[in-house]
């Protein structure tokens, strides 16, 4: 997990069902509904309950450098909003 201003920003996780790497991003509740439709994006549900404001991004959604940059930028923008 990468923290910015003592808050979770992005992290890496392994999908227990597929064994594949995935990105975790904190984008905020206001951005969640728009970003959930991006390539590779899905709701984060660690406990079986959706955590609005956080997304899992499958490898197809961050395997290109510009895709990874997109998600990091979204997480950093939200991080500045809550600072």
PDB file of N, CA, C and O in Angstrom, chain B, residues numbered from 101:
ATOM      1  N   UNK B 101       0.857  -1.182   0.000  1.00  0.00           N
ATOM      2  CA  UNK B 101       0.000   0.000   0.000  1.00  0.00           C
ATOM      3  C   UNK B 101       0.896   1.235   0.000  1.00  0.00           C
ATOM      4  O   UNK B 101       1.892   1.295   0.721  1.00  0.00           O
ATOM      5  N   UNK B 102       0.533   2.201  -0.806  1.00  0.00           N
ATOM      6  CA  UNK B 102       1.257   3.462  -0.862  1.00  0.00           C
ATOM      7  C   UNK B 102       0.398   4.535  -0.216  1.00  0.00           C
ATOM      8  O   UNK B 102      -0.738   4.777  -0.624  1.00  0.00           O
ATOM      9  N   UNK B 103       0.954   5.160   0.782  1.00  0.00           N
ATOM     10  CA  UNK B 103       0.252   6.186   1.535  1.00  0.00           C
ATOM     11  C   UNK B 103       0.741   7.560   1.082  1.00  0.00           C
ATOM     12  O   UNK B 103       1.915   7.740   0.760  1.00  0.00           O
ATOM     13  N   UNK B 104      -0.177   8.521   1.062  1.00  0.00           N
ATOM     14  CA  UNK B 104       0.150   9.916   0.791  1.00  0.00           C
ATOM     15  C   UNK B 104      -0.588  10.724   1.840  1.00  0.00           C
ATOM     16  O   UNK B 104      -1.788  10.535   2.039  1.00  0.00           O
ATOM     17  N   UNK B 105       0.115  11.625   2.516  1.00  0.00           N
ATOM     18  CA  UNK B 105      -0.486  12.413   3.601  1.00  0.00           C
ATOM     19  C   UNK B 105      -1.136  11.515   4.653  1.00  0.00           C
ATOM     20  O   UNK B 105      -2.201  11.830   5.184  1.00  0.00           O
ATOM     21  N   UNK B 106      -0.478  10.392   4.942  1.00  0.00           N
ATOM     22  CA  UNK B 106      -0.963   9.422   5.936  1.00  0.00           C
ATOM     23  C   UNK B 106      -2.309   8.797   5.583  1.00  0.00           C
ATOM     24  O   UNK B 106      -3.035   8.344   6.468  1.00  0.00           O
ATOM     25  N   UNK B 107      -2.647   8.770   4.287  1.00  0.00           N
ATOM     26  CA  UNK B 107      -3.899   8.161   3.831  1.00  0.00           C
ATOM     27  C   UNK B 107      -3.604   7.179   2.706  1.00  0.00           C
ATOM     28  O   UNK B 107      -2.735   7.426   1.870  1.00  0.00           O
ATOM     29  N   UNK B 108      -4.336   6.054   2.686  1.00  0.00           N
ATOM     30  CA  UNK B 108      -4.168   5.077   1.620  1.00  0.00           C
ATOM     31  C   UNK B 108      -4.470   5.746   0.284  1.00  0.00           C
ATOM     32  O   UNK B 108      -5.499   6.404   0.130  1.00  0.00           O
ATOM     33  N   UNK B 109      -3.576   5.577  -0.671  1.00  0.00           N
ATOM     34  CA  UNK B 109      -3.743   6.175  -2.001  1.00  0.00           C
ATOM     35  C   UNK B 109      -3.906   5.070  -3.048  1.00  0.00           C
ATOM     36  O   UNK B 109      -4.949   4.980  -3.695  1.00  0.00           O
ATOM     37  N   UNK B 110      -2.891   4.238  -3.216  1.00  0.00           N
ATOM     38  CA  UNK B 110      -2.948   3.101  -4.130  1.00  0.00           C
ATOM     39  C   UNK B 110      -2.238   1.923  -3.477  1.00  0.00           C
ATOM     40  O   UNK B 110      -1.445   2.092  -2.551  1.00  0.00           O
ATOM     41  N   UNK B 111      -2.530   0.748  -3.967  1.00  0.00           N
ATOM     42  CA  UNK B 111      -1.874  -0.442  -3.457  1.00  0.00           C
ATOM     43  C   UNK B 111      -1.973  -1.574  -4.452  1.00  0.00           C
ATOM     44  O   UNK B 111      -2.702  -1.484  -5.440  1.00  0.00           O
ATOM     45  N   UNK B 112      -1.244  -2.630  -4.193  1.00  0.00           N
ATOM     46  CA  UNK B 112      -1.302  -3.837  -5.004  1.00  0.00           C
ATOM     47  C   UNK B 112      -1.915  -4.947  -4.180  1.00  0.00           C
ATOM     48  O   UNK B 112      -1.723  -5.029  -2.967  1.00  0.00           O
ATOM     49  N   UNK B 113      -2.655  -5.798  -4.867  1.00  0.00           N
ATOM     50  CA  UNK B 113      -3.369  -6.891  -4.214  1.00  0.00           C
ATOM     51  C   UNK B 113      -3.361  -8.065  -5.174  1.00  0.00           C
ATOM     52  O   UNK B 113      -3.115  -7.888  -6.367  1.00  0.00           O
ATOM     53  N   UNK B 114      -3.625  -9.247  -4.679  1.00  0.00           N
ATOM     54  CA  UNK B 114      -3.788 -10.428  -5.520  1.00  0.00           C
ATOM     55  C   UNK B 114      -5.219 -10.899  -5.386  1.00  0.00           C
ATOM     56  O   UNK B 114      -5.705 -11.134  -4.279  1.00  0.00           O
ATOM     57  N   UNK B 115      -5.890 -11.036  -6.510  1.00  0.00           N
ATOM     58  CA  UNK B 115      -7.261 -11.544  -6.538  1.00  0.00           C
ATOM     59  C   UNK B 115      -7.223 -13.010  -6.116  1.00  0.00           C
ATOM     60  O   UNK B 115      -6.600 -13.829  -6.792  1.00  0.00           O
ATOM     61  N   UNK B 116      -7.871 -13.346  -5.025  1.00  0.00           N
ATOM     62  CA  UNK B 116      -7.831 -14.710  -4.501  1.00  0.00           C
ATOM     63  C   UNK B 116      -8.501 -15.711  -5.437  1.00  0.00           C
ATOM     64  O   UNK B 116      -8.155 -16.892  -5.424  1.00  0.00           O
ATOM     65  N   UNK B 117      -9.446 -15.258  -6.242  1.00  0.00           N
ATOM     66  CA  UNK B 117     -10.137 -16.163  -7.170  1.00  0.00           C
ATOM     67  C   UNK B 117      -9.289 -16.477  -8.398  1.00  0.00           C
ATOM     68  O   UNK B 117      -9.276 -17.615  -8.866  1.00  0.00           O
ATOM     69  N   UNK B 118      -8.582 -15.479  -8.924  1.00  0.00           N
ATOM     70  CA  UNK B 118      -7.832 -15.675 -10.166  1.00  0.00           C
ATOM     71  C   UNK B 118      -6.331 -15.796  -9.952  1.00  0.00           C
ATOM     72  O   UNK B 118      -5.625 -16.311 -10.819  1.00  0.00           O
ATOM     73  N   UNK B 119      -5.831 -15.331  -8.811  1.00  0.00           N
ATOM     74  CA  UNK B 119      -4.399 -15.320  -8.558  1.00  0.00           C
ATOM     75  C   UNK B 119      -3.666 -14.203  -9.288  1.00  0.00           C
ATOM     76  O   UNK B 119      -2.437 -14.144  -9.261  1.00  0.00           O
ATOM     77  N   UNK B 120      -4.405 -13.330  -9.931  1.00  0.00           N
ATOM     78  CA  UNK B 120      -3.824 -12.240 -10.710  1.00  0.00           C
ATOM     79  C   UNK B 120      -3.615 -10.996  -9.850  1.00  0.00           C
ATOM     80  O   UNK B 120      -4.356 -10.739  -8.901  1.00  0.00           O
ATOM     81  N   UNK B 121      -2.582 -10.232 -10.212  1.00  0.00           N
ATOM     82  CA  UNK B 121      -2.344  -8.950  -9.552  1.00  0.00           C
ATOM     83  C   UNK B 121      -3.451  -7.974  -9.909  1.00  0.00           C
ATOM     84  O   UNK B 121      -4.015  -8.024 -11.002  1.00  0.00           O
ATOM     85  N   UNK B 122      -3.750  -7.094  -8.980  1.00  0.00           N
ATOM     86  CA  UNK B 122      -4.695  -6.018  -9.250  1.00  0.00           C
ATOM     87  C   UNK B 122      -4.294  -4.812  -8.417  1.00  0.00           C
ATOM     88  O   UNK B 122      -3.630  -4.925  -7.386  1.00  0.00           O
ATOM     89  N   UNK B 123      -4.713  -3.673  -8.894  1.00  0.00           N
ATOM     90  CA  UNK B 123      -4.423  -2.412  -8.242  1.00  0.00           C
ATOM     91  C   UNK B 123      -5.606  -2.041  -7.367  1.00  0.00           C
ATOM     92  O   UNK B 123      -6.754  -2.298  -7.728  1.00  0.00           O
ATOM     93  N   UNK B 124      -5.333  -1.441  -6.223  1.00  0.00           N
ATOM     94  CA  UNK B 124      -6.379  -0.865  -5.384  1.00  0.00           C
ATOM     95  C   UNK B 124      -6.187   0.639  -5.439  1.00  0.00           C
ATOM     96  O   UNK B 124      -5.079   1.134  -5.234  1.00  0.00           O
ATOM     97  N   UNK B 125      -7.257   1.368  -5.713  1.00  0.00           N
ATOM     98  CA  UNK B 125      -7.146   2.827  -5.753  1.00  0.00           C
ATOM     99  C   UNK B 125      -8.253   3.454  -4.923  1.00  0.00           C
ATOM    100  O   UNK B 125      -9.391   2.985  -4.908  1.00  0.00           O
ATOM    101  N   UNK B 126      -7.892   4.521  -4.236  1.00  0.00           N
ATOM    102  CA  UNK B 126      -8.862   5.285  -3.459  1.00  0.00           C
ATOM    103  C   UNK B 126      -9.200   6.534  -4.261  1.00  0.00           C
ATOM    104  O   UNK B 126      -8.369   7.429  -4.415  1.00  0.00           O
ATOM    105  N   UNK B 127     -10.436   6.584  -4.775  1.00  0.00           N
ATOM    106  CA  UNK B 127     -10.840   7.673  -5.662  1.00  0.00           C
ATOM    107  C   UNK B 127     -11.953   8.536  -5.081  1.00  0.00           C
ATOM    108  O   UNK B 127     -12.299   9.564  -5.662  1.00  0.00           O
ATOM    109  N   UNK B 128     -12.511   8.142  -3.962  1.00  0.00           N
ATOM    110  CA  UNK B 128     -13.588   8.906  -3.338  1.00  0.00           C
ATOM    111  C   UNK B 128     -14.963   8.504  -3.850  1.00  0.00           C
ATOM    112  O   UNK B 128     -15.112   8.029  -4.976  1.00  0.00           O
ATOM    113  N   UNK B 129     -15.949   8.702  -3.011  1.00  0.00           N
ATOM    114  CA  UNK B 129     -17.319   8.305  -3.353  1.00  0.00           C
ATOM    115  C   UNK B 129     -17.871   9.073  -4.542  1.00  0.00           C
ATOM    116  O   UNK B 129     -18.602   8.504  -5.353  1.00  0.00           O
ATOM    117  N   UNK B 130     -17.540  10.349  -4.664  1.00  0.00           N
ATOM    118  CA  UNK B 130     -18.068  11.164  -5.764  1.00  0.00           C
ATOM    119  C   UNK B 130     -17.559  10.673  -7.119  1.00  0.00           C
ATOM    120  O   UNK B 130     -18.277  10.770  -8.114  1.00  0.00           O
ATOM    121  N   UNK B 131     -16.341  10.152  -7.172  1.00  0.00           N
ATOM    122  CA  UNK B 131     -15.750   9.678  -8.427  1.00  0.00           C
ATOM    123  C   UNK B 131     -16.046   8.207  -8.716  1.00  0.00           C
ATOM    124  O   UNK B 131     -15.908   7.754  -9.852  1.00  0.00           O
ATOM    125  N   UNK B 132     -16.445   7.481  -7.708  1.00  0.00           N
ATOM    126  CA  UNK B 132     -16.639   6.037  -7.803  1.00  0.00           C
ATOM    127  C   UNK B 132     -17.569   5.661  -8.945  1.00  0.00           C
ATOM    128  O   UNK B 132     -17.225   4.803  -9.758  1.00  0.00           O
ATOM    129  N   UNK B 133     -18.732   6.281  -9.023  1.00  0.00           N
ATOM    130  CA  UNK B 133     -19.736   5.888 -10.014  1.00  0.00           C
ATOM    131  C   UNK B 133     -19.295   6.162 -11.444  1.00  0.00           C
ATOM    132  O   UNK B 133     -19.740   5.470 -12.360  1.00  0.00           O
ATOM    133  N   UNK B 134     -18.440   7.144 -11.663  1.00  0.00           N
ATOM    134  CA  UNK B 134     -17.924   7.419 -13.009  1.00  0.00           C
ATOM    135  C   UNK B 134     -16.787   6.469 -13.372  1.00  0.00           C
ATOM    136  O   UNK B 134     -16.717   5.983 -14.502  1.00  0.00           O
ATOM    137  N   UNK B 135     -15.910   6.207 -12.432  1.00  0.00           N
ATOM    138  CA  UNK B 135     -14.711   5.429 -12.721  1.00  0.00           C
ATOM    139  C   UNK B 135     -14.947   3.927 -12.727  1.00  0.00           C
ATOM    140  O   UNK B 135     -14.116   3.182 -13.247  1.00  0.00           O
ATOM    141  N   UNK B 136     -16.038   3.469 -12.173  1.00  0.00           N
ATOM    142  CA  UNK B 136     -16.327   2.034 -12.133  1.00  0.00           C
ATOM    143  C   UNK B 136     -16.467   1.459 -13.545  1.00  0.00           C
ATOM    144  O   UNK B 136     -16.341   0.250 -13.741  1.00  0.00           O
ATOM    145  N   UNK B 137     -16.725   2.321 -14.521  1.00  0.00           N
ATOM    146  CA  UNK B 137     -16.923   1.868 -15.897  1.00  0.00           C
ATOM    147  C   UNK B 137     -15.642   1.887 -16.730  1.00  0.00           C
ATOM    148  O   UNK B 137     -15.684   1.550 -17.913  1.00  0.00           O
ATOM    149  N   UNK B 138     -14.519   2.268 -16.153  1.00  0.00           N
ATOM    150  CA  UNK B 138     -13.246   2.263 -16.869  1.00  0.00           C
ATOM    151  C   UNK B 138     -12.765   0.818 -17.057  1.00  0.00           C
ATOM    152  O   UNK B 138     -13.132  -0.076 -16.295  1.00  0.00           O
ATOM    153  N   UNK B 139     -11.946   0.613 -18.074  1.00  0.00           N
ATOM    154  CA  UNK B 139     -11.415  -0.717 -18.393  1.00  0.00           C
ATOM    155  C   UNK B 139     -10.734  -1.346 -17.173  1.00  0.00           C
ATOM    156  O   UNK B 139      -9.851  -0.741 -16.565  1.00  0.00           O
ATOM    157  N   UNK B 140     -11.149  -2.554 -16.826  1.00  0.00           N
ATOM    158  CA  UNK B 140     -10.530  -3.303 -15.739  1.00  0.00           C
ATOM    159  C   UNK B 140     -11.014  -2.956 -14.349  1.00  0.00           C
ATOM    160  O   UNK B 140     -10.601  -3.590 -13.379  1.00  0.00           O
ATOM    161  N   UNK B 141     -11.882  -1.960 -14.229  1.00  0.00           N
ATOM    162  CA  UNK B 141     -12.321  -1.456 -12.929  1.00  0.00           C
ATOM    163  C   UNK B 141     -13.493  -2.254 -12.374  1.00  0.00           C
ATOM    164  O   UNK B 141     -14.398  -2.654 -13.106  1.00  0.00           O
ATOM    165  N   UNK B 142     -13.457  -2.475 -11.066  1.00  0.00           N
ATOM    166  CA  UNK B 142     -14.603  -3.085 -10.383  1.00  0.00           C
ATOM    167  C   UNK B 142     -14.625  -2.638  -8.931  1.00  0.00           C
ATOM    168  O   UNK B 142     -13.621  -2.180  -8.385  1.00  0.00           O
ATOM    169  N   UNK B 143     -15.768  -2.778  -8.332  1.00  0.00           N
ATOM    170  CA  UNK B 143     -15.946  -2.338  -6.946  1.00  0.00           C
ATOM    171  C   UNK B 143     -15.034  -3.130  -6.009  1.00  0.00           C
ATOM    172  O   UNK B 143     -14.830  -4.329  -6.200  1.00  0.00           O
ATOM    173  N   UNK B 144     -14.495  -2.463  -5.007  1.00  0.00           N
ATOM    174  CA  UNK B 144     -13.692  -3.125  -3.996  1.00  0.00           C
ATOM    175  C   UNK B 144     -14.632  -3.694  -2.945  1.00  0.00           C
ATOM    176  O   UNK B 144     -15.501  -2.998  -2.418  1.00  0.00           O
ATOM    177  N   UNK B 145     -14.440  -4.970  -2.654  1.00  0.00           N
ATOM    178  CA  UNK B 145     -15.319  -5.633  -1.688  1.00  0.00           C
ATOM    179  C   UNK B 145     -14.546  -6.637  -0.837  1.00  0.00           C
ATOM    180  O   UNK B 145     -14.822  -7.837  -0.873  1.00  0.00           O
ATOM    181  N   UNK B 146     -13.590  -6.143  -0.082  1.00  0.00           N
ATOM    182  CA  UNK B 146     -12.778  -7.011   0.783  1.00  0.00           C
ATOM    183  C   UNK B 146     -13.624  -7.911   1.672  1.00  0.00           C
ATOM    184  O   UNK B 146     -13.315  -9.091   1.838  1.00  0.00           O
ATOM    185  N   UNK B 147     -14.663  -7.372   2.229  1.00  0.00           N
ATOM    186  CA  UNK B 147     -15.455  -8.097   3.221  1.00  0.00           C
ATOM    187  C   UNK B 147     -16.749  -8.655   2.661  1.00  0.00           C
ATOM    188  O   UNK B 147     -17.595  -9.131   3.418  1.00  0.00           O
ATOM    189  N   UNK B 148     -16.917  -8.603   1.329  1.00  0.00           N
ATOM    190  CA  UNK B 148     -18.175  -9.020   0.727  1.00  0.00           C
ATOM    191  C   UNK B 148     -19.142  -7.857   0.602  1.00  0.00           C
ATOM    192  O   UNK B 148     -20.240  -8.005   0.066  1.00  0.00           O
ATOM    193  N   UNK B 149     -18.736  -6.715   1.093  1.00  0.00           N
ATOM    194  CA  UNK B 149     -19.552  -5.503   1.018  1.00  0.00           C
ATOM    195  C   UNK B 149     -18.767  -4.439   0.252  1.00  0.00           C
ATOM    196  O   UNK B 149     -17.591  -4.206   0.530  1.00  0.00           O
ATOM    197  N   UNK B 150     -19.428  -3.796  -0.716  1.00  0.00           N
ATOM    198  CA  UNK B 150     -18.750  -2.810  -1.562  1.00  0.00           C
ATOM    199  C   UNK B 150     -18.277  -1.632  -0.729  1.00  0.00           C
ATOM    200  O   UNK B 150     -19.019  -1.095   0.095  1.00  0.00           O
ATOM    201  N   UNK B 151     -17.030  -1.238  -0.956  1.00  0.00           N
ATOM    202  CA  UNK B 151     -16.439  -0.081  -0.284  1.00  0.00           C
ATOM    203  C   UNK B 151     -16.448   1.069  -1.289  1.00  0.00           C
ATOM    204  O   UNK B 151     -15.494   1.244  -2.047  1.00  0.00           O
ATOM    205  N   UNK B 152     -17.523   1.848  -1.293  1.00  0.00           N
ATOM    206  CA  UNK B 152     -17.620   2.963  -2.238  1.00  0.00           C
ATOM    207  C   UNK B 152     -16.471   3.936  -2.008  1.00  0.00           C
ATOM    208  O   UNK B 152     -16.128   4.271  -0.874  1.00  0.00           O
ATOM    209  N   UNK B 153     -15.894   4.375  -3.108  1.00  0.00           N
ATOM    210  CA  UNK B 153     -14.746   5.273  -3.025  1.00  0.00           C
ATOM    211  C   UNK B 153     -13.426   4.563  -3.258  1.00  0.00           C
ATOM    212  O   UNK B 153     -12.395   5.209  -3.446  1.00  0.00           O
ATOM    213  N   UNK B 154     -13.450   3.242  -3.247  1.00  0.00           N
ATOM    214  CA  UNK B 154     -12.274   2.417  -3.506  1.00  0.00           C
ATOM    215  C   UNK B 154     -12.589   1.492  -4.665  1.00  0.00           C
ATOM    216  O   UNK B 154     -13.708   0.990  -4.777  1.00  0.00           O
ATOM    217  N   UNK B 155     -11.602   1.261  -5.535  1.00  0.00           N
ATOM    218  CA  UNK B 155     -11.791   0.376  -6.679  1.00  0.00           C
ATOM    219  C   UNK B 155     -10.650  -0.624  -6.788  1.00  0.00           C
ATOM    220  O   UNK B 155      -9.514  -0.331  -6.416  1.00  0.00           O
ATOM    221  N   UNK B 156     -10.966  -1.804  -7.302  1.00  0.00           N
ATOM    222  CA  UNK B 156      -9.965  -2.752  -7.752  1.00  0.00           C
ATOM    223  C   UNK B 156      -9.823  -2.540  -9.250  1.00  0.00           C
ATOM    224  O   UNK B 156     -10.817  -2.339  -9.947  1.00  0.00           O
ATOM    225  N   UNK B 157      -8.597  -2.583  -9.750  1.00  0.00           N
ATOM    226  CA  UNK B 157      -8.340  -2.471 -11.175  1.00  0.00           C
ATOM    227  C   UNK B 157      -7.562  -3.715 -11.597  1.00  0.00           C
ATOM    228  O   UNK B 157      -6.433  -3.935 -11.157  1.00  0.00           O
ATOM    229  N   UNK B 158      -8.186  -4.527 -12.461  1.00  0.00           N
ATOM    230  CA  UNK B 158      -7.516  -5.712 -12.979  1.00  0.00           C
ATOM    231  C   UNK B 158      -6.364  -5.289 -13.881  1.00  0.00           C
ATOM    232  O   UNK B 158      -6.325  -4.152 -14.350  1.00  0.00           O
ATOM    233  N   UNK B 159      -5.427  -6.200 -14.126  1.00  0.00           N
ATOM    234  CA  UNK B 159      -4.225  -5.900 -14.907  1.00  0.00           C
ATOM    235  C   UNK B 159      -4.534  -5.266 -16.251  1.00  0.00           C
ATOM    236  O   UNK B 159      -3.789  -4.395 -16.700  1.00  0.00           O
ATOM    237  N   UNK B 160      -5.603  -5.674 -16.902  1.00  0.00           N
ATOM    238  CA  UNK B 160      -5.943  -5.089 -18.199  1.00  0.00           C
ATOM    239  C   UNK B 160      -6.199  -3.587 -18.107  1.00  0.00           C
ATOM    240  O   UNK B 160      -6.108  -2.880 -19.111  1.00  0.00           O
ATOM    241  N   UNK B 161      -6.516  -3.104 -16.925  1.00  0.00           N
ATOM    242  CA  UNK B 161      -6.793  -1.688 -16.723  1.00  0.00           C
ATOM    243  C   UNK B 161      -5.584  -0.871 -16.314  1.00  0.00           C
ATOM    244  O   UNK B 161      -5.669   0.355 -16.247  1.00  0.00           O
ATOM    245  N   UNK B 162      -4.445  -1.525 -16.034  1.00  0.00           N
ATOM    246  CA  UNK B 162      -3.257  -0.746 -15.664  1.00  0.00           C
ATOM    247  C   UNK B 162      -1.974  -1.302 -16.255  1.00  0.00           C
ATOM    248  O   UNK B 162      -0.886  -0.922 -15.822  1.00  0.00           O
ATOM    249  N   UNK B 163      -2.075  -2.194 -17.234  1.00  0.00           N
ATOM    250  CA  UNK B 163      -0.863  -2.788 -17.792  1.00  0.00           C
ATOM    251  C   UNK B 163      -0.072  -1.830 -18.679  1.00  0.00           C
ATOM    252  O   UNK B 163       1.138  -1.998 -18.835  1.00  0.00           O
ATOM    253  N   UNK B 164      -0.721  -0.843 -19.254  1.00  0.00           N
ATOM    254  CA  UNK B 164      -0.008   0.181 -20.015  1.00  0.00           C
ATOM    255  C   UNK B 164       0.379   1.327 -19.087  1.00  0.00           C
ATOM    256  O   UNK B 164      -0.354   1.650 -18.152  1.00  0.00           O
ATOM    257  N   UNK B 165       1.522   1.933 -19.344  1.00  0.00           N
ATOM    258  CA  UNK B 165       2.005   3.002 -18.473  1.00  0.00           C
ATOM    259  C   UNK B 165       0.991   4.138 -18.351  1.00  0.00           C
ATOM    260  O   UNK B 165       0.784   4.671 -17.261  1.00  0.00           O
ATOM    261  N   UNK B 166       0.359   4.508 -19.468  1.00  0.00           N
ATOM    262  CA  UNK B 166      -0.622   5.604 -19.399  1.00  0.00           C
ATOM    263  C   UNK B 166      -1.852   5.215 -18.582  1.00  0.00           C
ATOM    264  O   UNK B 166      -2.479   6.078 -17.967  1.00  0.00           O
ATOM    265  N   UNK B 167      -2.206   3.930 -18.566  1.00  0.00           N
ATOM    266  CA  UNK B 167      -3.329   3.482 -17.736  1.00  0.00           C
ATOM    267  C   UNK B 167      -2.967   3.562 -16.254  1.00  0.00           C
ATOM    268  O   UNK B 167      -3.767   4.024 -15.440  1.00  0.00           O
ATOM    269  N   UNK B 168      -1.773   3.114 -15.910  1.00  0.00           N
ATOM    270  CA  UNK B 168      -1.312   3.205 -14.519  1.00  0.00           C
ATOM    271  C   UNK B 168      -1.234   4.669 -14.085  1.00  0.00           C
ATOM    272  O   UNK B 168      -1.651   5.020 -12.981  1.00  0.00           O
ATOM    273  N   UNK B 169      -0.694   5.522 -14.966  1.00  0.00           N
ATOM    274  CA  UNK B 169      -0.624   6.955 -14.667  1.00  0.00           C
ATOM    275  C   UNK B 169      -2.010   7.539 -14.420  1.00  0.00           C
ATOM    276  O   UNK B 169      -2.180   8.370 -13.527  1.00  0.00           O
ATOM    277  N   UNK B 170      -3.009   7.111 -15.207  1.00  0.00           N
ATOM    278  CA  UNK B 170      -4.386   7.576 -15.054  1.00  0.00           C
ATOM    279  C   UNK B 170      -4.899   7.278 -13.644  1.00  0.00           C
ATOM    280  O   UNK B 170      -5.451   8.158 -12.983  1.00  0.00           O
ATOM    281  N   UNK B 171      -4.718   6.036 -13.184  1.00  0.00           N
ATOM    282  CA  UNK B 171      -5.243   5.640 -11.880  1.00  0.00           C
ATOM    283  C   UNK B 171      -4.496   6.316 -10.737  1.00  0.00           C
ATOM    284  O   UNK B 171      -5.108   6.722  -9.749  1.00  0.00           O
ATOM    285  N   UNK B 172      -3.195   6.436 -10.865  1.00  0.00           N
ATOM    286  CA  UNK B 172      -2.433   7.121  -9.822  1.00  0.00           C
ATOM    287  C   UNK B 172      -2.858   8.584  -9.734  1.00  0.00           C
ATOM    288  O   UNK B 172      -3.008   9.128  -8.640  1.00  0.00           O
ATOM    289  N   UNK B 173      -3.049   9.210 -10.879  1.00  0.00           N
ATOM    290  CA  UNK B 173      -3.491  10.613 -10.890  1.00  0.00           C
ATOM    291  C   UNK B 173      -4.857  10.768 -10.220  1.00  0.00           C
ATOM    292  O   UNK B 173      -5.063  11.707  -9.451  1.00  0.00           O
ATOM    293  N   UNK B 174      -5.786   9.864 -10.501  1.00  0.00           N
ATOM    294  CA  UNK B 174      -7.122   9.934  -9.879  1.00  0.00           C
ATOM    295  C   UNK B 174      -7.007   9.792  -8.366  1.00  0.00           C
ATOM    296  O   UNK B 174      -7.673  10.511  -7.621  1.00  0.00           O
ATOM    297  N   UNK B 175      -6.173   8.876  -7.915  1.00  0.00           N
ATOM    298  CA  UNK B 175      -5.999   8.667  -6.474  1.00  0.00           C
ATOM    299  C   UNK B 175      -5.341   9.884  -5.818  1.00  0.00           C
ATOM    300  O   UNK B 175      -5.726  10.278  -4.717  1.00  0.00           O
ATOM    301  N   UNK B 176      -4.357  10.474  -6.486  1.00  0.00           N
ATOM    302  CA  UNK B 176      -3.685  11.642  -5.925  1.00  0.00           C
ATOM    303  C   UNK B 176      -4.601  12.859  -5.864  1.00  0.00           C
ATOM    304  O   UNK B 176      -4.543  13.627  -4.904  1.00  0.00           O
ATOM    305  N   UNK B 177      -5.436  13.043  -6.867  1.00  0.00           N
ATOM    306  CA  UNK B 177      -6.389  14.157  -6.860  1.00  0.00           C
ATOM    307  C   UNK B 177      -7.324  14.006  -5.660  1.00  0.00           C
ATOM    308  O   UNK B 177      -7.558  14.969  -4.930  1.00  0.00           O
ATOM    309  N   UNK B 178      -7.850  12.813  -5.457  1.00  0.00           N
ATOM    310  CA  UNK B 178      -8.741  12.617  -4.315  1.00  0.00           C
ATOM    311  C   UNK B 178      -7.985  12.829  -3.007  1.00  0.00           C
ATOM    312  O   UNK B 178      -8.520  13.433  -2.076  1.00  0.00           O
ATOM    313  N   UNK B 179      -6.769  12.346  -2.926  1.00  0.00           N
ATOM    314  CA  UNK B 179      -5.978  12.494  -1.715  1.00  0.00           C
ATOM    315  C   UNK B 179      -5.800  13.961  -1.350  1.00  0.00           C
ATOM    316  O   UNK B 179      -5.860  14.314  -0.172  1.00  0.00           O
ATOM    317  N   UNK B 180      -5.584  14.817  -2.337  1.00  0.00           N
ATOM    318  CA  UNK B 180      -5.445  16.256  -2.069  1.00  0.00           C
ATOM    319  C   UNK B 180      -6.763  16.848  -1.576  1.00  0.00           C
ATOM    320  O   UNK B 180      -6.765  17.769  -0.759  1.00  0.00           O
ATOM    321  N   UNK B 181      -7.883  16.321  -2.072  1.00  0.00           N
ATOM    322  CA  UNK B 181      -9.199  16.833  -1.669  1.00  0.00           C
ATOM    323  C   UNK B 181      -9.493  16.566  -0.204  1.00  0.00           C
ATOM    324  O   UNK B 181     -10.184  17.353   0.443  1.00  0.00           O
ATOM    325  N   UNK B 182      -8.975  15.463   0.328  1.00  0.00           N
ATOM    326  CA  UNK B 182      -9.278  15.113   1.714  1.00  0.00           C
ATOM    327  C   UNK B 182      -8.202  15.536   2.686  1.00  0.00           C
ATOM    328  O   UNK B 182      -8.320  15.296   3.887  1.00  0.00           O
ATOM    329  N   UNK B 183      -7.145  16.166   2.180  1.00  0.00           N
ATOM    330  CA  UNK B 183      -6.031  16.572   3.054  1.00  0.00           C
ATOM    331  C   UNK B 183      -6.436  17.727   3.951  1.00  0.00           C
ATOM    332  O   UNK B 183      -5.629  18.199   4.751  1.00  0.00           O
TER     333      UNK B 183
END
